[in-house]
């Protein structure tokens, strides 16, 4: 056994399991299975051209040496990013804890109650700090949250505004530069006209439907926006405010000024800088706009017994339901980071947040006063944490760099300095000495912080916040540690059992990949730090891009998109820019198969494209003739085809090269959705099948953990003709020669977690990556054959094989009154998270085991599914009091004195022998989705606050 080979640890089945698994499948060799699964004309002719695999020890040394190339300057750059203190109790018990970072999106609410409560805390924190009525579970970053606010305000225009095609959106020139760039990207395709200017000179014309303001402004100036928002309301102009969340502990919340939307980032609530992400954005609005709000909302409901329970609310407004009618394609959040930010608020409570905010403000006031005493002019008339100093920028910069300090240099005579939670009196004196040296004068020494505010009383917060018990009970480390553990025990994550979600690729997130994220050399770098201070990052990110180019067969990659859906949008916008560069502005038709992910049509609509749906055959394949007819019909206006490969039905369609050629022959480009890339790596690739661009889910195929519903990373890889259009950033330029404007806020998106995928590829190497794909296909086909005779597989390839996932037919069970949801809930009693339910076909289960699951776990899962199949046989249509309909069974149910069910407690809770050794108990019975939507409550409140009378 080669103990230092990472592939040995990553891939689940052992070498001596292979013969048994192949015999079950009916294949003599693994090569035979792959030959029968993937069409020969798209197989790679040679191995991937990657460097030899590193051992885990070698990678640890390599990543440490690379990290040492990043220079640890003190950064006062600001622009939406500030150094923060991560409480050790949160770092150890959430950030570094697989019980939190390996969980999946809480679609199965009964086994996600801990995470849901943590997100509810986050939402409560956002609602109360912002002064709004409803908040979501987080968005990707501040810039994209601002774009979502613009889209929401566009969607909720008055009937008269829509009739008059009112389409102008005012953007304050105090907005963060990266936010403006993302607004520019997102506005044009949907028909919004941006007007950038000074809000103090805005004329409130009826040509405008909305406006966005920055609070405080990008260089720190604090404005009282109450009059602006009031005048806007008089003219039916709705206002969004991008607000620094820490400042809201001291400044009047925008909600109290009348804002329609408040948004921002929670990064400074204990989340590392990470060279740009991942960070949890926040988004809050008025209750009347809840149906148009993007992203996920966690709401309170009741379970079967009437007890309080949590779940994702109002899902009918999301992209997977609305498809091309959706106002957003967002299908993820930044749950792990929102949990951390929420826990930061729980740990500190309202008094703690006020103390931190007051200290930051006092530091800024003290620094401003001291520099003014040295003869410098400070130009912000009101500020929270950021001051602007008139000085010789070049001279100051030279001295600051020698002292390993970064400021933001606005122009040659103006410097902004943004202070933060980590700033000490010693740090202030260091800053003073730099400016004194630049002026050639003696520095003054700061001993204490000022206690006076440097903003008017009109913007001083007077309202209370975070008064719920949860923000008052956990201020000692012991208390918070136990609270976090209590919530963790309510959640089923990968550290308990396999999560076999089709399309979601819940594979091992190896500890050796995760460890570098806690290293300050990696997690404490500002995204706008000069490139020469981030050489370790630049080498890693460049190498990762090259690795992804090799894996996909493409010529260029951008890592900027920080979710899969955002990757879709980025790919389509690059295609759009390509057509426009050739004068083909009219090419706006996107062909999308009916089986596609719901994000595909939503992304296409956001990119300004018209969606034309193509048919799917009974065997699950694309109807090539229907596609041909529609491609020819729309050949003059065809922009692209969006295709998932292998298909959403878990099959490698043999006609794929014919399909892609058909699109090219009619002037279009081919966008390949990379959701199923785990069945391609090392065996085939998007370039070989004829695609022009694909997005990759680094949180699926490339081992970044799902984090309970985020973070995600969705880079796009493109063919040579599309490379010039890869996106840029307004602060640190990236992308191609003719780059589109920004897709997300940071130049390289969620750069910190890219370390994980980099480690995954480095430690597996070409052979390990190929083996991973082969074993993913092996594991899927093993399950398929083990369940054969108990469940029908809906679709198979031409040789009867599945790809890396399969769809089980569950619709016939309706004859016995059993729905697919009943199977999903019953699996919880067996200790498993359900596979993907009713996607892409209603009434089915889509199973993907990944390569990381060992034979014993695969057998346990199959035993559970077979046992449930036998239970289905025993029920009758006229008896709903059965073990499936009552699932899941909680500890309280099983231990009650009053057992009212026609089956035993053992049958309910311990139906198979293996369960007793490692029992997972759901903490609530089946949740009532409809009740929660009828009685929507999205913040911490006692059940009595919303119970029906």
TORVEXTI-841060 format. One record per residue (C-alpha): x, y, z. Coordinates in steps of 0.25 Angstrom, whole numbers, padded with zeros to 4 digits. Layout:
N
    east   north      up
       X       Y       Z
...
This chain:
949
    east   north      up
    0000    0000    0000
    0006    0013   -0005
    0003    0021    0008
    0008    0034    0003
   -0001    0034   -0010
   -0013    0044   -0008
   -0021    0037   -0018
   -0021    0025   -0008
   -0027    0034    0003
   -0037    0041   -0006
   -0043    0030   -0014
   -0052    0021   -0006
   -0052    0007   -0011
   -0040   -0002   -0008
   -0032   -0009   -0019
   -0038   -0023   -0014
   -0052   -0018   -0015
   -0051   -0015   -0030
   -0053   -0030   -0034
   -0066   -0031   -0026
   -0071   -0018   -0031
   -0068   -0021   -0046
   -0075   -0035   -0044
   -0087   -0028   -0039
   -0087   -0018   -0050
   -0084   -0029   -0061
   -0071   -0023   -0066
   -0058   -0031   -0067
   -0049   -0018   -0065
   -0051   -0004   -0061
   -0046    0000   -0075
   -0057   -0008   -0081
   -0067   -0001   -0072
   -0062    0013   -0076
   -0062    0008   -0091
   -0077    0004   -0089
   -0080    0018   -0083
   -0073    0029   -0091
   -0074    0029   -0106
   -0061    0026   -0112
   -0060    0038   -0121
   -0059    0047   -0110
   -0049    0040   -0101
   -0036    0047   -0099
   -0024    0041   -0107
   -0014    0044   -0096
   -0013    0047   -0081
   -0014    0061   -0076
   -0001    0069   -0077
    0000    0072   -0062
    0011    0072   -0052
    0014    0059   -0044
    0005    0057   -0032
    0010    0062   -0019
    0009    0055   -0006
    0001    0062    0005
    0014    0065    0012
    0020    0071    0000
    0008    0079   -0003
    0008    0084    0011
    0022    0089    0010
    0019    0094   -0004
    0007    0103    0000
    0015    0108    0012
    0026    0113    0003
    0017    0119   -0006
    0009    0126    0005
    0022    0132    0010
    0023    0140   -0003
    0011    0147    0001
    0015    0160    0009
    0007    0162    0021
    0005    0177    0021
   -0004    0185    0029
   -0015    0189    0020
   -0024    0201    0022
   -0029    0201    0007
   -0043    0199    0011
   -0052    0200   -0002
   -0062    0190    0005
   -0051    0180    0011
   -0045    0182    0025
   -0037    0173    0034
   -0045    0166    0044
   -0042    0158    0057
   -0048    0143    0055
   -0051    0139    0069
   -0044    0126    0072
   -0056    0119    0077
   -0063    0121    0063
   -0050    0118    0055
   -0048    0105    0062
   -0063    0101    0063
   -0069    0106    0050
   -0058    0110    0040
   -0049    0098    0042
   -0061    0088    0046
   -0065    0078    0036
   -0078    0077    0043
   -0081    0091    0038
   -0073    0092    0025
   -0077    0078    0018
   -0092    0080    0020
   -0101    0082    0008
   -0111    0092    0005
   -0123    0091    0015
   -0133    0085    0005
   -0136    0074    0015
   -0140    0083    0026
   -0142    0072    0037
   -0127    0069    0037
   -0122    0083    0036
   -0129    0090    0048
   -0115    0094    0054
   -0111    0101    0041
   -0124    0107    0039
   -0124    0113    0053
   -0110    0119    0051
   -0115    0125    0038
   -0128    0130    0045
   -0118    0137    0054
   -0111    0143    0043
   -0124    0148    0037
   -0129    0154    0050
   -0115    0161    0051
   -0117    0167    0037
   -0131    0171    0039
   -0129    0178    0052
   -0116    0185    0048
   -0121    0190    0035
   -0135    0194    0040
   -0142    0186    0030
   -0154    0176    0030
   -0148    0163    0023
   -0134    0158    0020
   -0129    0146    0012
   -0119    0136    0016
   -0107    0143    0009
   -0103    0146   -0005
   -0089    0145   -0012
   -0083    0159   -0009
   -0086    0173   -0008
   -0085    0177   -0022
   -0094    0165   -0027
   -0104    0168   -0016
   -0105    0183   -0021
   -0107    0177   -0035
   -0118    0168   -0029
   -0124    0181   -0022
   -0125    0188   -0036
   -0132    0176   -0042
   -0142    0175   -0031
   -0145    0190   -0032
   -0146    0189   -0047
   -0156    0177   -0045
   -0165    0184   -0034
   -0167    0197   -0043
   -0181    0203   -0042
   -0190    0199   -0053
   -0189    0213   -0059
   -0174    0212   -0059
   -0174    0199   -0066
   -0184    0204   -0076
   -0175    0216   -0079
   -0163    0208   -0079
   -0156    0216   -0068
   -0142    0209   -0068
   -0132    0219   -0062
   -0125    0215   -0049
   -0117    0226   -0042
   -0103    0222   -0036
   -0097    0231   -0026
   -0082    0234   -0030
   -0079    0230   -0016
   -0081    0215   -0019
   -0070    0205   -0018
   -0063    0204   -0031
   -0065    0189   -0032
   -0080    0191   -0029
   -0081    0201   -0041
   -0074    0191   -0050
   -0083    0179   -0047
   -0095    0189   -0048
   -0090    0192   -0062
   -0089    0178   -0066
   -0103    0174   -0060
   -0111    0186   -0065
   -0109    0186   -0080
   -0115    0173   -0084
   -0128    0175   -0076
   -0130    0189   -0081
   -0126    0197   -0070
   -0119    0210   -0072
   -0109    0215   -0062
   -0107    0229   -0058
   -0095    0232   -0049
   -0094    0245   -0042
   -0094    0253   -0029
   -0106    0250   -0021
   -0106    0264   -0015
   -0109    0269   -0030
   -0119    0258   -0034
   -0132    0265   -0040
   -0142    0253   -0036
   -0147    0252   -0050
   -0158    0243   -0053
   -0149    0236   -0063
   -0143    0228   -0051
   -0149    0216   -0045
   -0138    0214   -0034
   -0125    0219   -0028
   -0114    0213   -0020
   -0105    0220   -0010
   -0093    0216   -0002
   -0093    0218    0013
   -0082    0223    0017
   -0077    0227    0003
   -0065    0219   -0003
   -0055    0229    0003
   -0062    0229    0016
   -0071    0242    0016
   -0084    0239    0024
   -0097    0246    0018
   -0110    0247    0024
   -0119    0241    0013
   -0133    0243    0019
   -0136    0255    0011
   -0131    0249   -0002
   -0140    0236    0001
   -0152    0244    0004
   -0151    0253   -0008
   -0149    0240   -0017
   -0161    0234   -0011
   -0170    0246   -0014
   -0165    0243   -0029
   -0167    0228   -0028
   -0153    0225   -0028
   -0148    0214   -0019
   -0135    0215   -0012
   -0125    0204   -0009
   -0114    0207    0001
   -0101    0199    0001
   -0097    0200    0016
   -0085    0196    0024
   -0091    0187    0034
   -0082    0190    0046
   -0085    0205    0044
   -0099    0202    0047
   -0096    0199    0061
   -0094    0214    0062
   -0101    0221    0050
   -0116    0222    0047
   -0120    0210    0039
   -0124    0212    0025
   -0137    0205    0028
   -0141    0216    0037
   -0138    0226    0026
   -0148    0219    0017
   -0139    0211    0008
   -0145    0200    0000
   -0133    0191    0000
   -0121    0191    0009
   -0109    0182    0005
   -0094    0180    0008
   -0084    0170    0013
   -0082    0164    0026
   -0068    0161    0024
   -0063    0170    0036
   -0072    0161    0045
   -0061    0151    0047
   -0058    0146    0033
   -0044    0146    0027
   -0040    0155    0016
   -0036    0144    0008
   -0031    0152   -0004
   -0045    0155   -0007
   -0054    0144   -0002
   -0062    0136    0001
   -0070    0146    0009
   -0085    0146    0012
   -0092    0158    0006
   -0105    0162    0013
   -0118    0167    0006
   -0131    0172    0013
   -0143    0179    0008
   -0158    0182    0011
   -0168    0171    0013
   -0176    0175    0001
   -0164    0171   -0008
   -0162    0157   -0002
   -0167    0151   -0015
   -0156    0158   -0023
   -0145    0156   -0013
   -0133    0148   -0019
   -0126    0136   -0012
   -0131    0127   -0001
   -0139    0131    0011
   -0140    0123    0024
   -0153    0124    0031
   -0160    0118    0043
   -0171    0108    0042
   -0176    0096    0050
   -0174    0081    0049
   -0185    0070    0049
   -0186    0071    0064
   -0188    0086    0064
   -0174    0089    0069
   -0165    0100    0064
   -0157    0096    0052
   -0149    0104    0041
   -0148    0102    0026
   -0145    0110    0013
   -0157    0118    0011
   -0164    0123   -0002
   -0157    0114   -0012
   -0167    0117   -0022
   -0160    0130   -0025
   -0147    0124   -0028
   -0140    0122   -0042
   -0142    0106   -0042
   -0157    0109   -0042
   -0158    0122   -0050
   -0147    0118   -0060
   -0146    0129   -0070
   -0156    0137   -0063
   -0148    0138   -0051
   -0142    0152   -0047
   -0129    0145   -0042
   -0121    0132   -0045
   -0116    0132   -0031
   -0117    0117   -0026
   -0107    0118   -0014
   -0103    0126   -0002
   -0090    0128    0006
   -0096    0119    0017
   -0083    0116    0024
   -0078    0130    0024
   -0092    0135    0029
   -0092    0125    0040
   -0078    0131    0044
   -0084    0145    0043
   -0096    0142    0051
   -0088    0135    0062
   -0079    0147    0063
   -0092    0155    0066
   -0096    0144    0076
   -0083    0144    0083
   -0082    0159    0084
   -0096    0163    0086
   -0101    0177    0084
   -0092    0183    0094
   -0080    0176    0088
   -0083    0181    0074
   -0085    0195    0080
   -0072    0194    0087
   -0065    0189    0074
   -0071    0200    0065
   -0068    0211    0075
   -0054    0207    0076
   -0052    0207    0061
   -0059    0221    0060
   -0051    0226    0072
   -0038    0221    0065
   -0042    0229    0052
   -0045    0241    0060
   -0032    0241    0068
   -0024    0239    0056
   -0031    0250    0048
   -0029    0260    0060
   -0014    0256    0061
   -0011    0257    0047
   -0018    0271    0046
   -0009    0275    0058
    0003    0271    0049
   -0003    0281    0038
   -0010    0271    0029
   -0024    0274    0024
   -0035    0263    0027
   -0046    0266    0017
   -0057    0257    0021
   -0067    0265    0029
   -0074    0253    0035
   -0068    0239    0035
   -0069    0226    0043
   -0056    0218    0040
   -0049    0225    0028
   -0042    0238    0027
   -0037    0245    0015
   -0023    0253    0016
   -0018    0263    0007
   -0003    0260    0005
    0007    0256   -0006
    0003    0242   -0009
    0016    0237   -0015
    0024    0242   -0004
    0015    0236    0006
    0014    0223   -0002
    0029    0221   -0002
    0030    0222    0013
    0018    0214    0016
    0023    0202    0007
    0036    0203    0015
    0028    0201    0027
    0019    0190    0021
    0007    0198    0021
   -0004    0200    0010
   -0013    0212    0009
   -0022    0215   -0003
   -0017    0226   -0012
   -0029    0233   -0018
   -0020    0242   -0026
   -0006    0249   -0025
   -0011    0258   -0014
   -0021    0250   -0006
   -0020    0238    0002
   -0031    0230    0009
   -0029    0222    0022
   -0039    0212    0026
   -0037    0207    0040
   -0043    0194    0046
   -0045    0185    0058
   -0030    0180    0058
   -0025    0194    0059
   -0017    0197    0072
   -0012    0210    0078
    0002    0205    0073
   -0003    0204    0059
   -0009    0218    0060
    0005    0223    0064
    0012    0216    0053
    0002    0223    0043
    0005    0236    0049
    0020    0234    0048
    0019    0231    0033
    0012    0244    0030
    0021    0252    0040
    0033    0246    0032
    0027    0250    0019
    0025    0264    0024
    0039    0264    0030
    0033    0267    0044
    0033    0261    0058
    0022    0251    0060
    0012    0253    0071
    0009    0241    0081
   -0005    0236    0083
   -0007    0230    0097
   -0023    0230    0097
   -0034    0230    0088
   -0044    0241    0086
   -0058    0239    0091
   -0065    0249    0082
   -0073    0246    0070
   -0069    0251    0056
   -0083    0251    0050
   -0096    0259    0053
   -0106    0255    0063
   -0116    0253    0051
   -0109    0240    0047
   -0106    0235    0061
   -0113    0222    0064
   -0123    0223    0075
   -0131    0210    0073
   -0128    0197    0080
   -0124    0184    0073
   -0121    0169    0075
   -0130    0168    0087
   -0134    0154    0085
   -0128    0144    0096
   -0119    0137    0086
   -0110    0150    0085
   -0110    0151    0101
   -0107    0136    0105
   -0094    0132    0099
   -0083    0142    0102
   -0073    0133    0109
   -0065    0123    0100
   -0071    0111    0108
   -0085    0116    0105
   -0083    0119    0090
   -0075    0106    0088
   -0086    0098    0094
   -0097    0105    0086
   -0089    0103    0073
   -0088    0088    0077
   -0103    0087    0080
   -0106    0093    0066
   -0096    0084    0059
   -0102    0071    0065
   -0115    0075    0058
   -0109    0074    0045
   -0105    0063    0036
   -0092    0065    0029
   -0082    0057    0021
   -0075    0054    0034
   -0086    0045    0038
   -0090    0038    0025
   -0091    0038    0010
   -0099    0050    0003
   -0102    0044   -0010
   -0108    0056   -0017
   -0109    0055   -0032
   -0102    0067   -0039
   -0096    0072   -0026
   -0084    0064   -0025
   -0082    0063   -0010
   -0068    0057   -0009
   -0057    0057    0001
   -0052    0071    0005
   -0039    0066    0010
   -0032    0072    0022
   -0019    0074    0015
   -0027    0083    0005
   -0034    0091    0016
   -0022    0094    0026
   -0016    0105    0018
   -0029    0113    0019
   -0026    0116    0034
   -0012    0121    0030
   -0011    0136    0032
   -0001    0137    0020
   -0013    0133    0012
   -0025    0138    0019
   -0021    0152    0023
   -0018    0158    0009
   -0026    0170    0004
   -0032    0167   -0010
   -0027    0181   -0015
   -0013    0179   -0009
   -0002    0182   -0019
    0002    0170   -0028
    0016    0170   -0023
    0010    0167   -0009
    0002    0155   -0013
    0012    0147   -0021
    0008    0134   -0014
   -0006    0136   -0018
   -0002    0140   -0032
    0006    0128   -0034
   -0005    0119   -0029
   -0016    0125   -0036
   -0009    0126   -0049
   -0005    0111   -0048
   -0019    0107   -0044
   -0024    0114   -0057
   -0014    0106   -0065
   -0018    0093   -0058
   -0032    0096   -0062
   -0029    0100   -0076
   -0022    0086   -0077
   -0034    0079   -0071
   -0044    0085   -0080
   -0036    0086   -0093
   -0038    0101   -0093
   -0029    0113   -0095
   -0033    0122   -0084
   -0039    0123   -0070
   -0045    0133   -0061
   -0047    0130   -0046
   -0055    0142   -0043
   -0069    0136   -0043
   -0072    0132   -0029
   -0084    0122   -0031
   -0088    0112   -0042
   -0099    0121   -0046
   -0090    0133   -0047
   -0081    0125   -0056
   -0093    0122   -0065
   -0096    0137   -0066
   -0081    0140   -0068
   -0080    0130   -0079
   -0092    0135   -0086
   -0087    0150   -0085
   -0074    0146   -0091
   -0082    0139   -0103
   -0090    0152   -0104
   -0078    0161   -0105
   -0071    0152   -0115
   -0084    0153   -0124
   -0084    0168   -0122
   -0069    0169   -0126
   -0073    0163   -0139
   -0084    0172   -0142
   -0095    0161   -0138
   -0102    0170   -0128
   -0115    0162   -0133
   -0110    0149   -0128
   -0119    0147   -0115
   -0125    0133   -0116
   -0121    0123   -0106
   -0125    0109   -0109
   -0127    0101   -0096
   -0132    0086   -0095
   -0144    0084   -0086
   -0136    0076   -0076
   -0126    0087   -0073
   -0124    0093   -0059
   -0133    0104   -0055
   -0121    0113   -0054
   -0119    0112   -0069
   -0131    0119   -0075
   -0130    0129   -0063
   -0116    0132   -0066
   -0119    0134   -0081
   -0130    0143   -0078
   -0121    0152   -0069
   -0111    0152   -0081
   -0122    0158   -0090
   -0124    0146   -0098
   -0137    0140   -0102
   -0139    0125   -0098
   -0144    0115   -0108
   -0146    0101   -0101
   -0143    0089   -0109
   -0149    0075   -0107
   -0144    0063   -0100
   -0146    0049   -0104
   -0153    0038   -0096
   -0139    0032   -0093
   -0134    0045   -0087
   -0126    0050   -0099
   -0127    0063   -0106
   -0136    0062   -0118
   -0126    0065   -0129
   -0136    0067   -0140
   -0144    0077   -0131
   -0131    0084   -0128
   -0127    0084   -0143
   -0140    0090   -0147
   -0139    0101   -0137
   -0124    0104   -0139
   -0128    0105   -0154
   -0140    0114   -0151
   -0132    0123   -0143
   -0119    0122   -0150
   -0119    0137   -0153
   -0120    0141   -0138
   -0115    0129   -0131
   -0105    0132   -0120
   -0103    0119   -0113
   -0107    0105   -0108
   -0107    0102   -0093
   -0104    0088   -0091
   -0101    0079   -0079
   -0091    0068   -0082
   -0092    0057   -0078
   -0107    0060   -0078
   -0115    0064   -0066
   -0121    0050   -0068
   -0107    0044   -0065
   -0104    0039   -0079
   -0093    0042   -0088
   -0101    0045   -0101
   -0093    0039   -0113
   -0099    0050   -0122
   -0092    0061   -0115
   -0081    0065   -0125
   -0093    0065   -0136
   -0100    0074   -0127
   -0089    0084   -0125
   -0085    0084   -0139
   -0100    0087   -0143
   -0099    0100   -0134
   -0086    0104   -0140
   -0091    0102   -0154
   -0103    0112   -0151
   -0094    0123   -0145
   -0095    0120   -0130
   -0086    0116   -0119
   -0087    0105   -0109
   -0088    0107   -0094
   -0086    0094   -0086
   -0091    0094   -0072
   -0080    0087   -0064
   -0089    0082   -0053
   -0086    0068   -0057
   -0071    0070   -0059
   -0068    0059   -0049
   -0071    0049   -0060
   -0061    0056   -0070
   -0048    0059   -0064
   -0036    0051   -0070
   -0046    0043   -0079
   -0052    0054   -0088
   -0053    0069   -0088
   -0062    0081   -0092
   -0053    0085   -0104
   -0053    0070   -0109
   -0068    0070   -0110
   -0068    0083   -0117
   -0072    0093   -0106
   -0067    0107   -0106
   -0068    0111   -0092
   -0072    0104   -0079
   -0073    0107   -0064
   -0067    0098   -0054
   -0073    0096   -0040
   -0060    0096   -0032
   -0070    0093   -0020
   -0073    0080   -0027
   -0063    0073   -0036
   -0051    0080   -0030
   -0054    0078   -0015
   -0057    0091   -0009
   -0067    0088    0002
   -0082    0092    0000
   -0082    0099    0014
   -0096    0096    0017
   -0101    0104    0004
   -0088    0112    0000
   -0077    0116   -0002
   -0077    0112   -0017
   -0067    0116   -0028
   -0071    0115   -0043
   -0059    0119   -0052
   -0061    0119   -0067
   -0052    0113   -0077
   -0052    0117   -0091
   -0048    0114   -0105
   -0037    0123   -0112
   -0047    0133   -0119
   -0054    0136   -0105
   -0041    0138   -0097
   -0041    0153   -0100
   -0054    0156   -0094
   -0051    0150   -0080
   -0056    0159   -0069
   -0047    0170   -0062
   -0047    0178   -0049
   -0047    0193   -0048
   -0037    0193   -0037
   -0027    0182   -0041
   -0029    0179   -0056
   -0031    0164   -0060
   -0036    0157   -0072
   -0035    0159   -0087
   -0031    0170   -0096
   -0046    0173   -0099
   -0050    0169   -0085
   -0065    0171   -0081
   -0067    0178   -0068
   -0067    0171   -0054
   -0075    0159   -0051
   -0073    0159   -0036
   -0066    0169   -0026
   -0052    0163   -0025
   -0042    0162   -0036
   -0041    0147   -0034
   -0054    0144   -0027
   -0053    0135   -0015
   -0038    0133   -0016
   -0036    0127   -0002
   -0044    0115   -0005
   -0037    0113   -0019
   -0026    0107   -0010
   -0034    0095   -0008
   -0036    0092   -0023
   -0021    0095   -0025
   -0017    0085   -0015
   -0027    0075   -0020
   -0021    0075   -0034
   -0007    0076   -0029
   -0008    0064   -0020
   -0016    0055   -0030
   -0008    0058   -0042
   -0013    0053   -0056
   -0014    0039   -0052
   -0021    0042   -0039
   -0031    0051   -0046
   -0034    0041   -0056
   -0035    0030   -0046
   -0045    0039   -0038
   -0054    0040   -0050
   -0053    0025   -0053
   -0057    0021   -0039
   -0068    0032   -0039
   -0074    0024   -0051
   -0071    0011   -0044
   -0078    0014   -0031
   -0090    0020   -0038
   -0092    0007   -0047
   -0090   -0002   -0035
   -0101    0005   -0028
   -0110    0004   -0041
   -0108   -0011   -0041
   -0109   -0013   -0026
   -0123   -0006   -0027
   -0127   -0013   -0040
   -0140   -0021   -0038
   -0144   -0012   -0026
   -0144    0001   -0034
   -0144    0004   -0049
   -0133    0013   -0054
   -0140    0024   -0063
   -0129    0026   -0073
   -0116    0018   -0077
   -0106    0020   -0088
   -0106    0012   -0101
   -0099    0001   -0094
   -0108    0001   -0082
   -0098    0009   -0073
   -0100    0021   -0064
   -0090    0032   -0064
   -0086    0037   -0050
   -0101    0038   -0046
   -0114    0032   -0049
   -0129    0034   -0047
   -0138    0025   -0040
   -0152    0024   -0044
   -0161    0025   -0032
   -0174    0030   -0038
   -0181    0016   -0038
   -0181    0016   -0023
   -0192    0026   -0023
   -0201    0015   -0025
   -0199    0011   -0011
   -0200    0026   -0007
   -0184    0027   -0005
   -0178    0040   -0011
   -0163    0042   -0014
   -0163    0051   -0002
   -0167    0040    0007
   -0155    0032    0003
   -0146    0044    0005
   -0151    0046    0019
   -0150    0031    0022
   -0135    0031    0018
   -0133    0040    0030
   -0137    0029    0039
   -0126    0020    0033
   -0116    0031    0035
   -0115    0037    0021
   -0117    0050    0014
   -0127    0048    0002
   -0122    0048   -0012
   -0127    0059   -0021
   -0142    0059   -0020
   -0151    0062   -0033
   -0140    0067   -0041
   -0139    0067   -0053
   -0151    0058   -0053
   -0162    0060   -0043
   -0165    0048   -0035
   -0151    0042   -0036
   -0138    0042   -0028
   -0124    0045   -0035
   -0113    0038   -0028
   -0098    0042   -0029
   -0089    0034   -0019
   -0075    0041   -0024
   -0062    0034   -0024
   -0059    0036   -0009
   -0069    0027   -0003
   -0064    0013    0000
   -0071    0000   -0003
   -0076   -0002    0012
   -0083    0011    0011
   -0089    0008   -0003
   -0094   -0005    0002
   -0101    0002    0015
   -0108    0012    0006
   -0113    0001   -0004
   -0117   -0007    0008
   -0125    0005    0013
   -0131    0007   -0001
   -0135   -0008   -0002
   -0141   -0008    0012
   -0149    0004    0009
   -0154   -0003   -0004
   -0159   -0014    0004
   -0166   -0004    0014
   -0173    0002    0002
   -0178   -0012   -0002
   -0185   -0014    0012
   -0193   -0001    0011
   -0207    0001    0005
   -0213    0013   -0001
   -0224    0014    0009
   -0214    0014    0021
   -0206    0027    0023
   -0202    0023    0037
   -0189    0016    0032
   -0174    0016    0035
   -0172    0024    0022
   -0182    0035    0024
   -0178    0037    0038
   -0164    0038    0035
   -0155    0044    0040
   -0156    0038    0054
   -0150    0047    0065
   -0144    0043    0078
   -0156    0049    0085
   -0166    0041    0077
   -0158    0028    0080
   -0157    0030    0095
   -0171    0035    0098
   -0180    0027    0107
   -0191    0029    0097
   -0187    0020    0084
   -0199    0021    0075
   -0193    0015    0062
   -0196    0001    0056
   -0181   -0003    0056
   -0171   -0004    0066
   -0161    0006    0071
   -0150   -0002    0066
   -0156   -0002    0052
   -0157    0013    0053
   -0143    0016    0058
   -0134    0004    0056
   -0139   -0003    0044
   -0125   -0009    0040
   -0114   -0014    0050
   -0103   -0004    0046
   -0112    0008    0050
   -0110    0006    0065
   -0095    0008    0065
   -0096    0022    0059
   -0111    0027    0060
   -0114    0041    0055
   -0127    0046    0061
   -0135    0057    0053
   -0139    0067    0063
   -0152    0071    0057
   -0163    0063    0050
   -0167    0066    0036
   -0168    0081    0034
   -0180    0088    0029
   -0175    0096    0017
   -0189    0102    0013
   -0191    0107    0028
   -0178    0114    0028
   -0181    0121    0015
   -0195    0126    0020
   -0189    0131    0033
   -0175    0136    0028
   -0166    0139    0039
   -0151    0140    0036
   -0144    0145    0049
   -0143    0140    0063
   -0156    0141    0070
   -0164    0132    0079
   -0174    0123    0073
   -0185    0131    0079
   -0181    0143    0071
   -0187    0137    0058
   -0196    0125    0062
   -0209    0125    0055
   -0220    0129    0065
